[in-house]
Amino acid sequence: MNALKRIALLAALVASAAWAQGNLEINTPAISQIKSGMQARHAQLAPHYASGAVGLGADGAVALRDASAVPLAQRQAVQGLVAQENADRAALYREIARANGHPEWEADIRNTFAQRWIERAQPGWYVQSGGQWSRK
Amino acid sequence: MNRPLYALLIAAAMLSGCVTINIYFPAAAAEKAADRIIDEVWQLKKEQGAKPEGNQP
């Protein structure tokens, strides 16, 4: 009886460890909404990644790194896009942490995303590491 | 007569084990989640099979 209990407890521990390493919850209405906003905005941001005007920061945000690559008339619009994108990204990291019951994970999630955005950036886009911008 | 003490110790050990597991940041899972979201936001297809799903130990 006691041995059975111990085995059951052990099984529960292993299962919870496996669960912790399995998947993060990312299918909540809040996350989906943020994601679709970012997806729609990406079409507008993509040319600016390509021109080098906007780069992927080491902090999981995007930055207007070379305003002169944007025609003067469009600069304000691009600044607005960058600000909106960063607000969405911040909300995304916060929501993922919250959806998984660990608001304190927000910074870790931001760091993970920062690495993945940079890792998966297209050739020619600018990415930041150690405060320096480089072209992929 | 020491039984309750043992039980308490074991329960404490189990509980702290659980807490340790649950507050540990799941880096691999977070990477997978990030990749899935980046796929959607940047509308990338899954052309690189570098990260096969479902082969977690």
N, CA and C atoms of all chains as a GROMACS GRO file, in nm:
protein
  579
    1MET      N    1   0.084  -0.120   0.000
    1MET     CA    2   0.000   0.000   0.000
    1MET      C    3   0.087   0.125   0.000
    2ASN      N    4   0.184   0.125   0.094
    2ASN     CA    5   0.273   0.240   0.103
    2ASN      C    6   0.358   0.254  -0.022
    3ALA      N    7   0.406   0.139  -0.069
    3ALA     CA    8   0.490   0.141  -0.189
    3ALA      C    9   0.410   0.192  -0.308
    4LEU      N   10   0.285   0.151  -0.313
    4LEU     CA   11   0.197   0.196  -0.422
    4LEU      C   12   0.182   0.346  -0.421
    5LYS      N   13   0.163   0.397  -0.299
    5LYS     CA   14   0.146   0.542  -0.282
    5LYS      C   15   0.271   0.614  -0.331
    6ARG      N   16   0.385   0.558  -0.293
    6ARG     CA   17   0.512   0.622  -0.330
    6ARG      C   18   0.529   0.624  -0.482
    7ILE      N   19   0.492   0.510  -0.542
    7ILE     CA   20   0.503   0.503  -0.689
    7ILE      C   21   0.410   0.605  -0.754
    8ALA      N   22   0.291   0.616  -0.697
    8ALA     CA   23   0.194   0.710  -0.752
    8ALA      C   24   0.247   0.853  -0.741
    9LEU      N   25   0.307   0.885  -0.627
    9LEU     CA   26   0.362   1.019  -0.607
    9LEU      C   27   0.475   1.047  -0.705
   10LEU      N   28   0.560   0.946  -0.720
   10LEU     CA   29   0.673   0.959  -0.812
   10LEU      C   30   0.623   0.984  -0.954
   11ALA      N   31   0.522   0.907  -0.991
   11ALA     CA   32   0.464   0.921  -1.124
   11ALA      C   33   0.409   1.063  -1.143
   12ALA      N   34   0.344   1.112  -1.038
   12ALA     CA   35   0.287   1.247  -1.046
   12ALA      C   36   0.398   1.351  -1.062
   13LEU      N   37   0.507   1.331  -0.990
   13LEU     CA   38   0.620   1.424  -1.000
   13LEU      C   39   0.679   1.423  -1.140
   14VAL      N   40   0.700   1.302  -1.193
   14VAL     CA   41   0.757   1.290  -1.328
   14VAL      C   42   0.664   1.355  -1.429
   15ALA      N   43   0.534   1.330  -1.412
   15ALA     CA   44   0.437   1.386  -1.505
   15ALA      C   45   0.439   1.538  -1.501
   16SER      N   46   0.448   1.594  -1.380
   16SER     CA   47   0.446   1.740  -1.371
   16SER      C   48   0.575   1.798  -1.429
   17ALA      N   49   0.686   1.726  -1.413
   17ALA     CA   50   0.812   1.772  -1.473
   17ALA      C   51   0.801   1.770  -1.625
   18ALA      N   52   0.743   1.663  -1.677
   18ALA     CA   53   0.726   1.652  -1.821
   18ALA      C   54   0.634   1.762  -1.871
   19TRP      N   55   0.530   1.790  -1.794
   19TRP     CA   56   0.437   1.894  -1.834
   19TRP      C   57   0.507   2.029  -1.837
   20ALA      N   58   0.590   2.053  -1.734
   20ALA     CA   59   0.659   2.181  -1.726
   20ALA      C   60   0.751   2.202  -1.846
   21GLN      N   61   0.806   2.093  -1.902
   21GLN     CA   62   0.896   2.104  -2.016
   21GLN      C   63   0.822   2.087  -2.149
   22GLY      N   64   0.692   2.061  -2.142
   22GLY     CA   65   0.617   2.033  -2.264
   22GLY      C   66   0.585   2.157  -2.344
   23ASN      N   67   0.472   2.214  -2.319
   23ASN     CA   68   0.429   2.328  -2.397
   23ASN      C   69   0.384   2.441  -2.307
   24LEU      N   70   0.401   2.562  -2.359
   24LEU     CA   71   0.345   2.677  -2.289
   24LEU      C   72   0.209   2.705  -2.351
   25GLU      N   73   0.120   2.754  -2.269
   25GLU     CA   74  -0.013   2.792  -2.318
   25GLU      C   75   0.001   2.921  -2.399
   26ILE      N   76  -0.034   2.914  -2.529
   26ILE     CA   77  -0.031   3.037  -2.609
   26ILE      C   78  -0.162   3.057  -2.686
   27ASN      N   79  -0.259   2.971  -2.655
   27ASN     CA   80  -0.386   2.982  -2.728
   27ASN      C   81  -0.495   3.045  -2.642
   28THR      N   82  -0.474   3.170  -2.604
   28THR     CA   83  -0.579   3.240  -2.532
   28THR      C   84  -0.632   3.351  -2.623
   29PRO      N   85  -0.754   3.397  -2.599
   29PRO     CA   86  -0.809   3.503  -2.684
   29PRO      C   87  -0.719   3.627  -2.685
   30ALA      N   88  -0.664   3.663  -2.569
   30ALA     CA   89  -0.580   3.783  -2.561
   30ALA      C   90  -0.456   3.767  -2.649
   31ILE      N   91  -0.392   3.650  -2.640
   31ILE     CA   92  -0.270   3.627  -2.718
   31ILE      C   93  -0.303   3.626  -2.868
   32SER      N   94  -0.414   3.560  -2.905
   32SER     CA   95  -0.453   3.555  -3.046
   32SER      C   96  -0.476   3.694  -3.103
   33GLN      N   97  -0.538   3.777  -3.021
   33GLN     CA   98  -0.569   3.913  -3.067
   33GLN      C   99  -0.442   3.993  -3.092
   34ILE      N  100  -0.348   3.984  -2.999
   34ILE     CA  101  -0.221   4.055  -3.013
   34ILE      C  102  -0.147   4.005  -3.138
   35LYS      N  103  -0.147   3.872  -3.152
   35LYS     CA  104  -0.078   3.808  -3.262
   35LYS      C  105  -0.133   3.855  -3.397
   36SER      N  106  -0.265   3.863  -3.409
   36SER     CA  107  -0.320   3.900  -3.540
   36SER      C  108  -0.291   4.047  -3.570
   37GLY      N  109  -0.286   4.130  -3.464
   37GLY     CA  110  -0.247   4.270  -3.486
   37GLY      C  111  -0.105   4.280  -3.538
   38MET      N  112  -0.017   4.200  -3.479
   38MET     CA  113   0.123   4.203  -3.519
   38MET      C  114   0.141   4.149  -3.660
   39GLN      N  115   0.060   4.047  -3.691
   39GLN     CA  116   0.067   3.987  -3.824
   39GLN      C  117   0.028   4.090  -3.931
   40ALA      N  118  -0.080   4.164  -3.904
   40ALA     CA  119  -0.125   4.266  -3.999
   40ALA      C  120  -0.019   4.376  -4.014
   41ARG      N  121   0.043   4.413  -3.902
   41ARG     CA  122   0.143   4.520  -3.906
   41ARG      C  123   0.271   4.477  -3.978
   42HIS      N  124   0.298   4.349  -3.976
   42HIS     CA  125   0.424   4.301  -4.033
   42HIS      C  126   0.438   4.338  -4.181
   43ALA      N  127   0.326   4.338  -4.253
   43ALA     CA  128   0.332   4.373  -4.395
   43ALA      C  129   0.386   4.514  -4.413
   44GLN      N  130   0.351   4.602  -4.319
   44GLN     CA  131   0.400   4.740  -4.328
   44GLN      C  132   0.543   4.755  -4.279
   45LEU      N  133   0.580   4.672  -4.181
   45LEU     CA  134   0.714   4.682  -4.123
   45LEU      C  135   0.821   4.614  -4.208
   46ALA      N  136   0.783   4.510  -4.279
   46ALA     CA  137   0.881   4.428  -4.352
   46ALA      C  138   0.972   4.511  -4.444
   47PRO      N  139   0.917   4.606  -4.523
   47PRO     CA  140   1.007   4.684  -4.610
   47PRO      C  141   1.110   4.764  -4.529
   48HIS      N  142   1.072   4.804  -4.408
   48HIS     CA  143   1.164   4.883  -4.326
   48HIS      C  144   1.271   4.796  -4.260
   49TYR      N  145   1.238   4.670  -4.236
   49TYR     CA  146   1.342   4.576  -4.190
   49TYR      C  147   1.444   4.560  -4.304
   50ALA      N  148   1.390   4.544  -4.425
   50ALA     CA  149   1.476   4.519  -4.541
   50ALA      C  150   1.566   4.639  -4.570
   51SER      N  151   1.513   4.760  -4.551
   51SER     CA  152   1.594   4.879  -4.582
   51SER      C  153   1.693   4.909  -4.471
   52GLY      N  154   1.674   4.846  -4.356
   52GLY     CA  155   1.764   4.871  -4.243
   52GLY      C  156   1.718   4.985  -4.155
   53ALA      N  157   1.604   5.047  -4.190
   53ALA     CA  158   1.553   5.156  -4.108
   53ALA      C  159   1.514   5.104  -3.970
   54VAL      N  160   1.453   4.987  -3.969
   54VAL     CA  161   1.408   4.927  -3.844
   54VAL      C  162   1.485   4.797  -3.821
   55GLY      N  163   1.530   4.779  -3.698
   55GLY     CA  164   1.604   4.658  -3.666
   55GLY      C  165   1.543   4.585  -3.548
   56LEU      N  166   1.586   4.461  -3.532
   56LEU     CA  167   1.536   4.378  -3.422
   56LEU      C  168   1.631   4.392  -3.302
   57GLY      N  169   1.578   4.447  -3.195
   57GLY     CA  170   1.661   4.477  -3.079
   57GLY      C  171   1.694   4.355  -2.995
   58ALA      N  172   1.798   4.371  -2.915
   58ALA     CA  173   1.840   4.261  -2.827
   58ALA      C  174   1.744   4.244  -2.710
   59ASP      N  175   1.651   4.340  -2.695
   59ASP     CA  176   1.558   4.338  -2.582
   59ASP      C  177   1.420   4.285  -2.620
   60GLY      N  178   1.409   4.225  -2.739
   60GLY     CA  179   1.280   4.170  -2.779
   60GLY      C  180   1.186   4.273  -2.838
   61ALA      N  181   1.237   4.393  -2.860
   61ALA     CA  182   1.156   4.499  -2.922
   61ALA      C  183   1.214   4.530  -3.060
   62VAL      N  184   1.147   4.621  -3.134
   62VAL     CA  185   1.205   4.668  -3.258
   62VAL      C  186   1.247   4.813  -3.236
   63ALA      N  187   1.340   4.861  -3.318
   63ALA     CA  188   1.388   4.998  -3.299
   63ALA      C  189   1.407   5.066  -3.433
   64LEU      N  190   1.377   5.195  -3.439
   64LEU     CA  191   1.407   5.276  -3.556
   64LEU      C  192   1.555   5.310  -3.545
   65ARG      N  193   1.637   5.234  -3.619
   65ARG     CA  194   1.782   5.249  -3.599
   65ARG      C  195   1.844   5.342  -3.701
   66ASP      N  196   1.773   5.366  -3.815
   66ASP     CA  197   1.827   5.455  -3.916
   66ASP      C  198   1.712   5.529  -3.984
   67ALA      N  199   1.673   5.640  -3.921
   67ALA     CA  200   1.558   5.714  -3.971
   67ALA      C  201   1.583   5.767  -4.112
   68SER      N  202   1.710   5.790  -4.147
   68SER     CA  203   1.740   5.848  -4.278
   68SER      C  204   1.710   5.751  -4.392
   69ALA      N  205   1.689   5.622  -4.358
   69ALA     CA  206   1.652   5.525  -4.462
   69ALA      C  207   1.504   5.535  -4.499
   70VAL      N  208   1.432   5.618  -4.426
   70VAL     CA  209   1.289   5.636  -4.452
   70VAL      C  210   1.268   5.775  -4.511
   71PRO      N  211   1.193   5.785  -4.622
   71PRO     CA  212   1.163   5.918  -4.675
   71PRO      C  213   1.097   6.006  -4.567
   72LEU      N  214   1.135   6.132  -4.566
   72LEU     CA  215   1.091   6.223  -4.460
   72LEU      C  216   0.940   6.216  -4.436
   73ALA      N  217   0.865   6.209  -4.545
   73ALA     CA  218   0.720   6.210  -4.532
   73ALA      C  219   0.666   6.088  -4.458
   74GLN      N  220   0.743   5.981  -4.460
   74GLN     CA  221   0.694   5.856  -4.397
   74GLN      C  222   0.747   5.836  -4.256
   75ARG      N  223   0.841   5.920  -4.216
   75ARG     CA  224   0.912   5.893  -4.090
   75ARG      C  225   0.821   5.882  -3.970
   76GLN      N  226   0.726   5.974  -3.964
   76GLN     CA  227   0.638   5.973  -3.848
   76GLN      C  228   0.552   5.847  -3.844
   77ALA      N  229   0.509   5.806  -3.964
   77ALA     CA  230   0.428   5.684  -3.972
   77ALA      C  231   0.509   5.564  -3.925
   78VAL      N  232   0.636   5.558  -3.964
   78VAL     CA  233   0.720   5.445  -3.924
   78VAL      C  234   0.744   5.447  -3.773
   79GLN      N  235   0.765   5.568  -3.721
   79GLN     CA  236   0.780   5.578  -3.575
   79GLN      C  237   0.656   5.525  -3.503
   80GLY      N  238   0.540   5.556  -3.560
   80GLY     CA  239   0.415   5.507  -3.502
   80GLY      C  240   0.408   5.355  -3.508
   81LEU      N  241   0.448   5.299  -3.623
   81LEU     CA  242   0.447   5.153  -3.639
   81LEU      C  243   0.537   5.087  -3.535
   82VAL      N  244   0.655   5.144  -3.517
   82VAL     CA  245   0.752   5.088  -3.422
   82VAL      C  246   0.693   5.093  -3.280
   83ALA      N  247   0.632   5.205  -3.246
   83ALA     CA  248   0.575   5.219  -3.112
   83ALA      C  249   0.462   5.119  -3.090
   84GLN      N  250   0.376   5.104  -3.194
   84GLN     CA  251   0.265   5.008  -3.181
   84GLN      C  252   0.316   4.865  -3.170
   85GLU      N  253   0.417   4.835  -3.252
   85GLU     CA  254   0.473   4.700  -3.250
   85GLU      C  255   0.531   4.670  -3.111
   86ASN      N  256   0.601   4.767  -3.055
   86ASN     CA  257   0.663   4.741  -2.925
   86ASN      C  258   0.559   4.729  -2.813
   87ALA      N  259   0.450   4.804  -2.826
   87ALA     CA  260   0.343   4.792  -2.727
   87ALA      C  261   0.282   4.652  -2.736
   88ASP      N  262   0.261   4.604  -2.859
   88ASP     CA  263   0.205   4.470  -2.878
   88ASP      C  264   0.300   4.362  -2.827
   89ARG      N  265   0.428   4.381  -2.856
   89ARG     CA  266   0.525   4.281  -2.810
   89ARG      C  267   0.528   4.274  -2.658
   90ALA      N  268   0.528   4.389  -2.594
   90ALA     CA  269   0.528   4.390  -2.447
   90ALA      C  270   0.404   4.320  -2.393
   91ALA      N  271   0.290   4.348  -2.457
   91ALA     CA  272   0.165   4.286  -2.413
   91ALA      C  273   0.170   4.134  -2.437
   92LEU      N  274   0.230   4.095  -2.549
   92LEU     CA  275   0.241   3.953  -2.582
   92LEU      C  276   0.322   3.879  -2.476
   93TYR      N  277   0.438   3.933  -2.440
   93TYR     CA  278   0.524   3.866  -2.342
   93TYR      C  279   0.452   3.858  -2.207
   94ARG      N  280   0.384   3.966  -2.172
   94ARG     CA  281   0.312   3.970  -2.044
   94ARG      C  282   0.199   3.868  -2.043
   95GLU      N  283   0.125   3.862  -2.155
   95GLU     CA  284   0.010   3.772  -2.162
   95GLU      C  285   0.052   3.625  -2.159
   96ILE      N  286   0.162   3.593  -2.225
   96ILE     CA  287   0.208   3.452  -2.223
   96ILE      C  288   0.246   3.414  -2.080
   97ALA      N  289   0.316   3.504  -2.012
   97ALA     CA  290   0.355   3.475  -1.873
   97ALA      C  291   0.231   3.456  -1.787
   98ARG      N  292   0.132   3.544  -1.807
   98ARG     CA  293   0.010   3.536  -1.727
   98ARG      C  294  -0.071   3.411  -1.759
   99ALA      N  295  -0.081   3.379  -1.887
   99ALA     CA  296  -0.162   3.264  -1.929
   99ALA      C  297  -0.106   3.135  -1.871
  100ASN      N  298   0.023   3.137  -1.837
  100ASN     CA  299   0.086   3.017  -1.781
  100ASN      C  300   0.098   3.023  -1.630
  101GLY      N  301   0.031   3.123  -1.572
  101GLY     CA  302   0.026   3.132  -1.426
  101GLY      C  303   0.156   3.180  -1.362
  102HIS      N  304   0.245   3.238  -1.444
  102HIS     CA  305   0.373   3.286  -1.389
  102HIS      C  306   0.406   3.424  -1.444
  103PRO      N  307   0.339   3.527  -1.392
  103PRO     CA  308   0.368   3.664  -1.442
  103PRO      C  309   0.516   3.699  -1.430
  104GLU      N  310   0.586   3.634  -1.335
  104GLU     CA  311   0.728   3.666  -1.315
  104GLU      C  312   0.816   3.610  -1.429
  105TRP      N  313   0.758   3.531  -1.518
  105TRP     CA  314   0.834   3.479  -1.631
  105TRP      C  315   0.846   3.581  -1.744
  106GLU      N  316   0.778   3.694  -1.731
  106GLU     CA  317   0.771   3.790  -1.843
  106GLU      C  318   0.909   3.823  -1.901
  107ALA      N  319   1.005   3.852  -1.812
  107ALA     CA  320   1.139   3.891  -1.860
  107ALA      C  321   1.207   3.774  -1.930
  108ASP      N  322   1.190   3.653  -1.878
  108ASP     CA  323   1.249   3.535  -1.943
  108ASP      C  324   1.186   3.513  -2.080
  109ILE      N  325   1.056   3.533  -2.086
  109ILE     CA  326   0.986   3.514  -2.214
  109ILE      C  327   1.033   3.619  -2.314
  110ARG      N  328   1.048   3.742  -2.268
  110ARG     CA  329   1.099   3.849  -2.354
  110ARG      C  330   1.239   3.813  -2.407
  111ASN      N  331   1.325   3.762  -2.320
  111ASN     CA  332   1.460   3.724  -2.363
  111ASN      C  333   1.459   3.611  -2.464
  112THR      N  334   1.371   3.512  -2.438
  112THR     CA  335   1.360   3.400  -2.532
  112THR      C  336   1.316   3.451  -2.669
  113PHE      N  337   1.213   3.537  -2.668
  113PHE     CA  338   1.165   3.592  -2.794
  113PHE      C  339   1.274   3.674  -2.864
  114ALA      N  340   1.346   3.754  -2.786
  114ALA     CA  341   1.451   3.839  -2.845
  114ALA      C  342   1.547   3.752  -2.925
  115GLN      N  343   1.589   3.640  -2.865
  115GLN     CA  344   1.683   3.550  -2.933
  115GLN      C  345   1.621   3.488  -3.058
  116ARG      N  346   1.493   3.450  -3.045
  116ARG     CA  347   1.430   3.381  -3.159
  116ARG      C  348   1.400   3.478  -3.274
  117TRP      N  349   1.354   3.600  -3.242
  117TRP     CA  350   1.330   3.698  -3.351
  117TRP      C  351   1.460   3.718  -3.428
  118ILE      N  352   1.571   3.734  -3.355
  118ILE     CA  353   1.700   3.762  -3.417
  118ILE      C  354   1.747   3.640  -3.498
  119GLU      N  355   1.735   3.524  -3.434
  119GLU     CA  356   1.776   3.400  -3.500
  119GLU      C  357   1.702   3.379  -3.632
  120ARG      N  358   1.576   3.417  -3.634
  120ARG     CA  359   1.493   3.386  -3.750
  120ARG      C  360   1.474   3.504  -3.845
  121ALA      N  361   1.544   3.614  -3.817
  121ALA     CA  362   1.536   3.730  -3.905
  121ALA      C  363   1.588   3.692  -4.044
  122GLN      N  364   1.533   3.759  -4.145
  122GLN     CA  365   1.575   3.727  -4.282
  122GLN      C  366   1.711   3.790  -4.311
  123PRO      N  367   1.784   3.729  -4.406
  123PRO     CA  368   1.912   3.788  -4.446
  123PRO      C  369   1.892   3.932  -4.492
  124GLY      N  370   1.980   4.020  -4.447
  124GLY     CA  371   1.969   4.161  -4.485
  124GLY      C  372   1.907   4.247  -4.376
  125TRP      N  373   1.836   4.184  -4.285
  125TRP     CA  374   1.775   4.260  -4.176
  125TRP      C  375   1.882   4.292  -4.070
  126TYR      N  376   1.857   4.401  -3.999
  126TYR     CA  377   1.952   4.440  -3.894
  126TYR      C  378   1.909   4.385  -3.758
  127VAL      N  379   2.006   4.329  -3.687
  127VAL     CA  380   1.979   4.273  -3.554
  127VAL      C  381   2.082   4.329  -3.455
  128GLN      N  382   2.042   4.336  -3.331
  128GLN     CA  383   2.128   4.396  -3.229
  128GLN      C  384   2.182   4.290  -3.134
  129SER      N  385   2.310   4.300  -3.106
  129SER     CA  386   2.364   4.216  -2.998
  129SER      C  387   2.478   4.291  -2.930
  130GLY      N  388   2.475   4.292  -2.799
  130GLY     CA  389   2.574   4.364  -2.722
  130GLY      C  390   2.578   4.513  -2.754
  131GLY      N  391   2.461   4.569  -2.787
  131GLY     CA  392   2.452   4.712  -2.814
  131GLY      C  393   2.492   4.749  -2.957
  132GLN      N  394   2.544   4.651  -3.032
  132GLN     CA  395   2.588   4.677  -3.170
  132GLN      C  396   2.484   4.626  -3.270
  133TRP      N  397   2.466   4.700  -3.376
  133TRP     CA  398   2.378   4.654  -3.484
  133TRP      C  399   2.462   4.584  -3.590
  134SER      N  400   2.410   4.473  -3.638
  134SER     CA  401   2.480   4.409  -3.750
  134SER      C  402   2.376   4.359  -3.849
  135ARG      N  403   2.423   4.345  -3.973
  135ARG     CA  404   2.332   4.303  -4.080
  135ARG      C  405   2.344   4.154  -4.097
  136LYS      N  406   2.229   4.088  -4.098
  136LYS     CA  407   2.234   3.941  -4.113
  136LYS      C  408   2.269   3.899  -4.255
  137MET      N  409   0.682   0.647   1.718
  137MET     CA  410   0.639   0.777   1.767
  137MET      C  411   0.697   0.890   1.684
  138ASN      N  412   0.793   0.853   1.604
  138ASN     CA  413   0.849   0.953   1.514
  138ASN      C  414   0.779   0.957   1.378
  139ARG      N  415   0.677   0.874   1.370
  139ARG     CA  416   0.610   0.863   1.239
  139ARG      C  417   0.556   0.995   1.184
  140PRO      N  418   0.487   1.074   1.270
  140PRO     CA  419   0.433   1.199   1.215
  140PRO      C  420   0.546   1.290   1.163
  141LEU      N  421   0.660   1.287   1.233
  141LEU     CA  422   0.772   1.370   1.191
  141LEU      C  423   0.821   1.327   1.053
  142TYR      N  424   0.835   1.193   1.037
  142TYR     CA  425   0.879   1.141   0.907
  142TYR      C  426   0.782   1.181   0.797
  143ALA      N  427   0.654   1.162   0.828
  143ALA     CA  428   0.552   1.193   0.728
  143ALA      C  429   0.563   1.340   0.689
  144LEU      N  430   0.584   1.425   0.788
  144LEU     CA  431   0.594   1.568   0.764
  144LEU      C  432   0.715   1.600   0.676
  145LEU      N  433   0.827   1.534   0.711
  145LEU     CA  434   0.951   1.558   0.634
  145LEU      C  435   0.934   1.516   0.489
  146ILE      N  436   0.874   1.397   0.472
  146ILE     CA  437   0.854   1.347   0.335
  146ILE      C  438   0.760   1.440   0.259
  147ALA      N  439   0.654   1.481   0.326
  147ALA     CA  440   0.558   1.571   0.261
  147ALA      C  441   0.627   1.702   0.223
  148ALA      N  442   0.713   1.753   0.312
  148ALA     CA  443   0.783   1.878   0.284
  148ALA      C  444   0.876   1.862   0.165
  149ALA      N  445   0.945   1.746   0.161
  149ALA     CA  446   1.038   1.721   0.051
  149ALA      C  447   0.964   1.715  -0.082
  150MET      N  448   0.851   1.644  -0.080
  150MET     CA  449   0.769   1.630  -0.202
  150MET      C  450   0.720   1.767  -0.248
  151LEU      N  451   0.671   1.844  -0.152
  151LEU     CA  452   0.613   1.973  -0.182
  151LEU      C  453   0.718   2.067  -0.241
  152SER      N  454   0.837   2.067  -0.178
  152SER     CA  455   0.941   2.156  -0.229
  152SER      C  456   0.985   2.110  -0.368
  153GLY      N  457   0.980   1.978  -0.389
  153GLY     CA  458   1.010   1.925  -0.522
  153GLY      C  459   0.914   1.980  -0.625
  154CYS      N  460   0.787   1.978  -0.591
  154CYS     CA  461   0.683   2.029  -0.681
  154CYS      C  462   0.706   2.176  -0.711
  155VAL      N  463   0.731   2.252  -0.604
  155VAL     CA  464   0.747   2.396  -0.621
  155VAL      C  465   0.868   2.424  -0.711
  156THR      N  466   0.977   2.351  -0.686
  156THR     CA  467   1.097   2.372  -0.767
  156THR      C  468   1.067   2.348  -0.914
  157ILE      N  469   0.995   2.240  -0.941
  157ILE     CA  470   0.963   2.208  -1.079
  157ILE      C  471   0.876   2.316  -1.141
  158ASN      N  472   0.780   2.366  -1.063
  158ASN     CA  473   0.685   2.458  -1.122
  158ASN      C  474   0.733   2.602  -1.136
  159ILE      N  475   0.832   2.642  -1.053
  159ILE     CA  476   0.877   2.780  -1.071
  159ILE      C  477   0.995   2.789  -1.167
  160TYR      N  478   1.048   2.674  -1.207
  160TYR     CA  479   1.159   2.673  -1.301
  160TYR      C  480   1.111   2.716  -1.439
  161PHE      N  481   1.180   2.812  -1.499
  161PHE     CA  482   1.137   2.862  -1.629
  161PHE      C  483   1.163   2.758  -1.738
  162PRO      N  484   1.060   2.714  -1.807
  162PRO     CA  485   1.078   2.609  -1.910
  162PRO      C  486   1.132   2.668  -2.040
  163ALA      N  487   1.264   2.679  -2.048
  163ALA     CA  488   1.327   2.749  -2.161
  163ALA      C  489   1.296   2.683  -2.295
  164ALA      N  490   1.300   2.549  -2.299
  164ALA     CA  491   1.276   2.480  -2.426
  164ALA      C  492   1.133   2.502  -2.472
  165ALA      N  493   1.040   2.494  -2.378
  165ALA     CA  494   0.899   2.515  -2.413
  165ALA      C  495   0.877   2.658  -2.460
  166ALA      N  496   0.946   2.752  -2.396
  166ALA     CA  497   0.931   2.892  -2.433
  166ALA      C  498   0.984   2.916  -2.575
  167GLU      N  499   1.094   2.849  -2.608
  167GLU     CA  500   1.149   2.863  -2.743
  167GLU      C  501   1.051   2.810  -2.847
  168LYS      N  502   0.992   2.696  -2.816
  168LYS     CA  503   0.894   2.638  -2.907
  168LYS      C  504   0.775   2.731  -2.925
  169ALA      N  505   0.729   2.787  -2.814
  169ALA     CA  506   0.615   2.879  -2.819
  169ALA      C  507   0.651   3.002  -2.901
  170ALA      N  508   0.772   3.054  -2.878
  170ALA     CA  509   0.816   3.173  -2.952
  170ALA      C  510   0.820   3.143  -3.102
  171ASP      N  511   0.876   3.028  -3.137
  171ASP     CA  512   0.886   2.992  -3.279
  171ASP      C  513   0.748   2.980  -3.343
  172ARG      N  514   0.655   2.924  -3.267
  172ARG     CA  515   0.521   2.908  -3.324
  172ARG      C  516   0.457   3.046  -3.350
  173ILE      N  517   0.478   3.137  -3.256
  173ILE     CA  518   0.420   3.271  -3.273
  173ILE      C  519   0.491   3.347  -3.384
  174ILE      N  520   0.623   3.334  -3.391
  174ILE     CA  521   0.699   3.402  -3.497
  174ILE      C  522   0.656   3.350  -3.634
  175ASP      N  523   0.636   3.219  -3.646
  175ASP     CA  524   0.585   3.161  -3.771
  175ASP      C  525   0.458   3.232  -3.816
  176GLU      N  526   0.369   3.255  -3.719
  176GLU     CA  527   0.241   3.316  -3.755
  176GLU      C  528   0.254   3.464  -3.785
  177VAL      N  529   0.329   3.535  -3.701
  177VAL     CA  530   0.339   3.680  -3.719
  177VAL      C  531   0.414   3.712  -3.849
  178TRP      N  532   0.519   3.640  -3.877
  178TRP     CA  533   0.597   3.665  -3.998
  178TRP      C  534   0.548   3.579  -4.114
  179GLN      N  535   0.447   3.499  -4.089
  179GLN     CA  536   0.388   3.412  -4.190
  179GLN      C  537   0.492   3.328  -4.262
  180LEU      N  538   0.573   3.260  -4.183
  180LEU     CA  539   0.675   3.170  -4.237
  180LEU      C  540   0.617   3.030  -4.243
  181LYS      N  541   0.654   2.959  -4.347
  181LYS     CA  542   0.614   2.819  -4.350
  181LYS      C  543   0.716   2.738  -4.272
  182LYS      N  544   0.676   2.620  -4.236
  182LYS     CA  545   0.769   2.533  -4.163
  182LYS      C  546   0.860   2.461  -4.261
  183GLU      N  547   0.951   2.541  -4.321
  183GLU     CA  548   1.038   2.480  -4.422
  183GLU      C  549   1.157   2.409  -4.359
  184GLN      N  550   1.204   2.464  -4.243
  184GLN     CA  551   1.317   2.398  -4.176
  184GLN      C  552   1.262   2.299  -4.075
  185GLY      N  553   1.296   2.173  -4.093
  185GLY     CA  554   1.252   2.072  -3.996
  185GLY      C  555   1.352   2.058  -3.883
  186ALA      N  556   1.418   2.169  -3.848
  186ALA     CA  557   1.523   2.165  -3.746
  186ALA      C  558   1.469   2.130  -3.609
  187LYS      N  559   1.341   2.162  -3.590
  187LYS     CA  560   1.284   2.138  -3.457
  187LYS      C  561   1.165   2.044  -3.466
  188PRO      N  562   1.189   1.916  -3.478
  188PRO     CA  563   1.077   1.822  -3.486
  188PRO      C  564   0.996   1.825  -3.357
  189GLU      N  565   0.865   1.819  -3.374
  189GLU     CA  566   0.778   1.827  -3.256
  189GLU      C  567   0.758   1.689  -3.193
  190GLY      N  568   0.725   1.690  -3.068
  190GLY     CA  569   0.679   1.569  -3.001
  190GLY      C  570   0.787   1.467  -2.973
  191ASN      N  571   0.914   1.509  -2.968
  191ASN     CA  572   1.016   1.410  -2.932
  191ASN      C  573   1.080   1.444  -2.798
  192GLN      N  574   0.998   1.505  -2.711
  192GLN     CA  575   1.047   1.536  -2.577
  192GLN      C  576   1.066   1.406  -2.498
  193PRO      N  577   1.171   1.398  -2.421
  193PRO     CA  578   1.192   1.276  -2.343
  193PRO      C  579   1.083   1.259  -2.236
   0.00000   0.00000   0.00000
